[in-house]
Amino acid sequence: MLFVHSHYGFYFSHCFAARTPFEMNNQTDVTEFIFLGFSNHPKLQGLFFLVFLIIYLTTLLGNMFIMTATRISLALHTPMYYFLSNLSFLDICYTSTTIPVMLVNFFREKKTISYEGCLSQIFFLVTCAGTECVLLAAMAYDRYVAICHPLQYPVLMSVKVCVFLVSGSWLCGLVNSVTHTVLAATLTLCGPNQISHFLCDIPLLLKLSCSDTSLNESVLHVASATIGLSPCLFTGVSYILIISAILRIPSAQGRSKAFSTCASHLTVVVVFYGMANFNYDRPREGYSLDMDILVSVLFCVMTPMLNPIIYSLRNKEVKGALRKLARGYVIPGKISV
C-alpha cells in the first residue's frame, strides 16, 4: 500500500522489498509509470469512472459549501471555523491531486503517468498529508483552550495565533514535502516501471530504485515521528484533558453542551487516524491487489468526502449557515477570524 500518509509511520516495515540481481542490472531511464490499480477489471472501467466522479463532485461541493458558509455567516467567524475552512480547502487540494488522474486513466488501456507527473503528485500529496496532520492537532488545541481555559480563550486564540497555527501547518507540510520530493528525484530507477496502485508514492519509488535509499528511508522515519506521530499524540493528550474537564462539569446539560463543541472534530480525528491505522498497520500477506485498492480508497478518497458531512450533521451552526446559503442568503459584514 502506498498512499502519502505512509510517510507518517504506518507501514515502513512493508515497503522496502529486497531487489533481485536481475532488477539491479536492469537499470533503465524511466520516463513514465504504469498504474496497475483497477486494471484487472476492464469491463468495470465505466462504472469506476461514474463512482469516482460522483465522489469527487461530492467532495468538491461539500467542502466548497463549508468554505463559503464560514465566510458569509457571522456566527461562524470564530477560530474553530477558521480552521475548518482551511481543512476543507486542504481536502479539495488532496482529492484534486489524485482523482482527476484516475478519471482520465479509466478510459485508457494503459494507465500511465509521466515521471515528472509522478513527482508532482508526490509533492502535493505529501504537502497535503503533512499539513492535515498538523492542522488537526491545531484544531485539537483550539478545542482544549475553549473547554479547559474558556476565560483565556480570546487571548490564547487571537487572530494572530490562528493565522500562525494555520501558516505553521502549511509550512510543516511544505518543508516535509520538498525534502521527500527532492530526495526522490535523485533516485536512479530500474524497471519494471509498474506501480501496483492508482497513484504515486515514495515507498514504491524506493522499491524501483537501483541506488542507495538509506537516506530516503531515514528521512521517512524522521518524518514519521515529527509530522505524523507527534501531532497524533498531541491530539490524543488534548482530548484526554478535554474529556476530563467535561466530566467535571456538574450538570448533564453543561456536559452535553461542552462535548457538542468538539464532537465533530473528534469524529474527524477518529475517522482519519482510524482509517490510516487500518490502511497501513495491517499485515500485507494474504491481501489481494483488489483488497489493497479498496482499503486505500476508503482512506484516500472517502475521508475528504466525509469531513464536510460530519461537520454538517453534527454541528447546528454549520447546518444553519448551509441552509441559509442554500436559500441564497448572504450575511453582510466584515470577514474575520
C-alpha positions in Angstrom: 0.0 0.0 0.0 1.4 3.3 -0.9 -0.6 6.5 -0.1 1.1 9.6 1.0 0.4 9.1 4.7 2.9 6.3 4.5 5.4 9.0 5.5 3.8 9.0 8.9 4.9 5.6 10.1 2.1 3.3 9.3 3.9 0.8 7.1 7.7 1.2 6.9 8.2 -2.5 7.6 6.2 -3.4 4.5 7.6 -1.0 1.9 11.2 -1.9 1.1 11.2 -5.3 -0.5 14.6 -6.7 -1.5 15.7 -6.3 -5.1 17.0 -9.2 -7.1 20.3 -9.2 -9.0 18.3 -9.1 -12.3 16.5 -5.9 -11.1 19.8 -4.4 -10.1 21.2 -5.0 -13.6 18.0 -3.9 -15.4 18.7 -0.2 -15.0 16.7 2.0 -17.4 15.8 5.6 -17.8 12.2 5.6 -16.5 10.1 8.3 -18.3 6.6 7.1 -17.2 4.9 4.7 -14.7 2.1 2.3 -15.3 -0.6 2.1 -12.6 -1.9 -1.5 -12.1 -4.8 -0.4 -9.8 -8.2 -1.2 -11.3 -6.6 -2.6 -14.5 -7.7 -6.2 -13.7 -11.4 -5.2 -14.2 -11.6 -3.9 -17.8 -15.4 -4.3 -18.1 -16.0 -2.1 -15.0 -14.0 0.9 -16.0 -17.1 2.9 -16.9 -18.7 2.1 -13.5 -15.5 3.0 -11.7 -15.4 6.3 -13.6 -19.0 7.1 -12.6 -18.5 6.2 -8.9 -15.3 8.2 -8.5 -16.7 11.2 -10.5 -19.7 11.3 -8.0 -17.3 11.0 -5.0 -15.1 13.8 -6.4 -18.0 16.1 -7.2 -19.5 15.5 -3.7 -16.1 16.2 -2.1 -15.7 19.4 -4.1 -19.3 20.7 -3.4 -19.3 19.7 0.3 -16.0 21.4 1.1 -16.8 24.4 -1.0 -20.1 24.8 0.8 -18.2 24.6 4.1 -15.7 27.3 3.0 -18.4 29.6 1.7 -20.6 29.2 4.8 -17.7 30.0 7.1 -17.1 33.3 5.2 -20.7 34.5 4.8 -22.1 33.6 8.2 -21.1 35.9 11.1 -21.9 33.1 13.6 -19.0 31.1 12.1 -16.4 33.9 12.3 -14.6 32.1 15.1 -11.2 30.3 15.3 -12.8 26.8 15.1 -14.5 27.5 11.8 -11.4 29.4 10.5 -9.5 26.1 11.0 -12.4 24.2 9.5 -12.4 26.3 6.3 -8.7 25.6 5.9 -9.3 21.9 6.4 -12.0 22.0 3.7 -9.6 23.7 1.3 -6.9 21.1 2.2 -9.4 18.3 1.4 -10.1 19.8 -2.0 -6.4 20.0 -2.8 -6.0 16.5 -1.5 -8.5 14.8 -3.8 -7.7 17.0 -6.8 -4.2 15.7 -6.8 -5.3 12.1 -7.4 -8.9 11.6 -8.6 -8.7 13.6 -11.9 -5.7 11.4 -13.0 -7.7 8.3 -12.0 -10.8 9.5 -14.0 -8.7 10.1 -17.2 -7.0 6.7 -16.8 -10.3 4.8 -16.6 -10.6 5.5 -20.4 -7.0 4.3 -21.1 -6.0 0.8 -21.8 -2.6 1.5 -20.3 -2.9 3.7 -17.2 0.2 5.8 -17.1 1.7 8.9 -15.5 4.8 10.7 -16.6 7.9 10.7 -14.4 7.5 14.4 -13.8 3.8 13.9 -13.1 4.6 11.3 -10.6 7.0 13.5 -8.7 4.4 16.4 -8.8 1.7 14.1 -7.4 4.1 13.0 -4.6 4.9 16.7 -3.8 1.3 17.7 -3.5 0.1 14.6 -1.7 2.9 14.8 0.9 2.2 18.5 1.4 -1.5 17.9 2.0 -0.9 14.9 4.2 1.6 16.6 6.5 -0.4 19.8 6.6 -3.6 17.9 7.6 -1.8 16.0 10.4 -0.5 19.3 12.0 -3.8 21.2 11.3 -5.9 18.5 13.1 -3.5 18.9 16.1 -4.0 22.7 15.9 -7.8 22.2 15.9 -7.5 19.9 19.0 -5.5 22.7 20.7 -8.3 25.2 19.9 -10.9 22.8 21.5 -8.7 22.3 24.5 -8.3 26.0 25.1 -12.1 26.6 24.6 -13.1 24.0 27.1 -10.3 23.9 29.7 -9.4 27.7 29.6 -12.5 29.5 28.4 -11.7 32.8 30.1 -8.3 33.0 28.4 -9.7 31.8 25.0 -9.8 35.3 23.3 -6.2 35.9 24.2 -4.8 32.4 23.6 -6.7 32.0 20.3 -6.4 35.5 18.9 -6.4 36.2 15.2 -2.6 36.3 15.2 -2.4 32.9 16.9 -4.8 31.3 14.5 -3.0 32.6 11.4 0.3 31.4 12.9 -1.1 27.9 13.6 -2.5 27.6 10.1 0.6 29.0 8.4 2.8 26.7 10.6 0.7 23.7 9.5 1.2 24.5 5.8 4.9 25.3 6.4 5.5 21.9 8.0 3.8 20.1 5.2 5.7 22.1 2.5 9.1 21.6 4.2 8.4 17.9 4.6 7.2 17.5 1.0 10.1 19.4 -0.6 12.6 17.3 1.4 11.0 14.0 0.3 10.4 15.1 -3.3 14.0 16.3 -3.8 15.4 13.1 -2.4 13.0 11.0 -4.6 14.2 13.0 -7.7 17.8 11.9 -7.0 16.9 8.2 -7.2 18.2 6.0 -10.1 15.1 3.9 -11.1 15.1 0.4 -12.5 12.4 -1.4 -14.5 9.8 -2.6 -14.5 8.1 0.7 -14.2 4.8 -0.7 -12.8 3.1 0.7 -9.7 0.6 -1.6 -8.0 -1.8 1.2 -7.2 -3.7 4.1 -8.6 -1.2 6.8 -7.5 2.4 7.5 -6.9 4.1 7.3 -3.5 7.7 7.4 -2.3 8.0 3.8 -0.9 7.2 2.4 -4.3 9.7 4.6 -6.0 12.2 3.3 -3.5 11.4 -0.3 -4.5 12.2 0.6 -8.1 15.4 2.3 -7.2 18.8 0.9 -8.1 20.7 3.5 -6.0 21.2 3.6 -2.3 17.9 4.5 -0.5 19.2 4.6 3.1 18.9 8.4 3.3 15.4 8.4 2.0 14.4 5.7 4.5 16.0 7.6 7.3 14.1 10.8 6.4 10.9 8.8 6.2 11.4 7.6 9.8 12.2 11.1 11.0 9.0 12.5 9.3 7.0 9.6 10.8 7.9 10.9 14.3 7.8 14.6 13.7 4.9 15.1 11.2 2.8 12.0 11.9 3.2 10.6 15.4 3.8 13.8 17.3 0.6 15.5 16.1 -1.3 12.3 16.8 -0.1 12.1 20.3 -0.7 15.8 20.9 -4.3 15.4 19.7 -4.8 12.3 21.9 -3.5 14.1 25.0 -5.6 17.2 24.2 -8.8 15.1 24.1 -7.9 13.2 27.3 -7.7 16.6 29.1 -10.8 17.8 27.3 -12.9 14.8 28.4 -11.5 15.0 31.9 -12.6 18.7 32.1 -16.1 17.9 30.6 -16.6 15.1 33.2 -16.0 17.6 36.0 -18.9 19.8 34.8 -21.7 19.2 37.4 -24.8 19.5 35.2 -25.7 17.0 32.4 -26.8 19.8 30.2 -23.4 21.6 30.6 -21.5 18.4 29.8 -23.6 17.8 26.7 -23.1 21.4 25.5 -19.4 21.3 26.1 -19.0 17.9 24.3 -21.0 19.1 21.4 -18.5 21.8 20.6 -15.8 19.2 20.0 -17.8 16.2 18.8 -17.4 16.9 15.1 -13.6 17.4 15.3 -13.2 14.3 17.5 -15.2 12.3 14.9 -13.0 13.6 12.1 -9.9 12.7 14.0 -11.1 9.2 14.9 -12.1 8.6 11.2 -8.8 10.0 9.9 -6.4 8.1 12.2 -8.6 5.0 12.4 -8.7 4.6 8.6 -5.0 5.4 8.4 -4.1 2.8 11.0 -6.3 0.2 9.3 -4.8 1.0 5.9 -1.1 1.0 6.9 -0.8 -1.0 10.1 -2.2 -4.3 8.9 -0.4 -7.4 7.5 0.4 -7.2 3.9 0.5 -11.0 3.4 -2.7 -12.6 2.2 -4.2 -9.4 0.7 -5.0 -9.2 -3.0 -4.5 -6.1 -5.1 -8.2 -5.5 -5.1 -8.4 -5.5 -1.3 -5.4 -3.2 -1.1 -7.0 -0.8 -3.5 -10.4 -0.9 -1.7 -8.8 -0.2 1.7 -6.7 2.6 0.3 -9.8 4.1 -1.5 -11.6 4.2 1.9 -8.8 6.2 3.4 -7.5 8.3 0.5 -10.8 9.1 -1.3 -13.6 8.7 1.2 -12.1 10.7 4.2 -12.1 14.1 2.4 -15.7 13.5 1.3 -16.8 12.5 4.8 -15.3 15.6 6.6 -17.9 18.2 5.5 -20.7 15.6 6.0 -19.6 15.0 9.6 -19.4 18.7 10.4 -22.8 19.3 8.7 -24.6 16.6 10.5 -23.2 17.2 14.0 -22.9 21.0 14.1 -26.0 23.2 14.4 -24.2 26.4 13.4 -22.8 24.8 10.2 -26.2 23.3 9.4 -27.9 26.7 9.9 -25.3 28.5 7.7 -25.7 25.9 5.0 -29.4 26.2 5.0 -29.1 30.0 4.5 -26.5 29.5 1.8 -28.8 27.1 0.0 -31.6 29.7 0.2 -29.3 32.3 -1.3 -29.0 34.4 1.8 -25.7 36.3 2.2 -25.0 37.9 5.5 -23.0 41.1 5.1 -20.2 42.1 7.4 -16.5 42.1 7.8 -14.9 38.7 7.4 -12.6 38.0 10.3 -11.2 35.1 12.2 
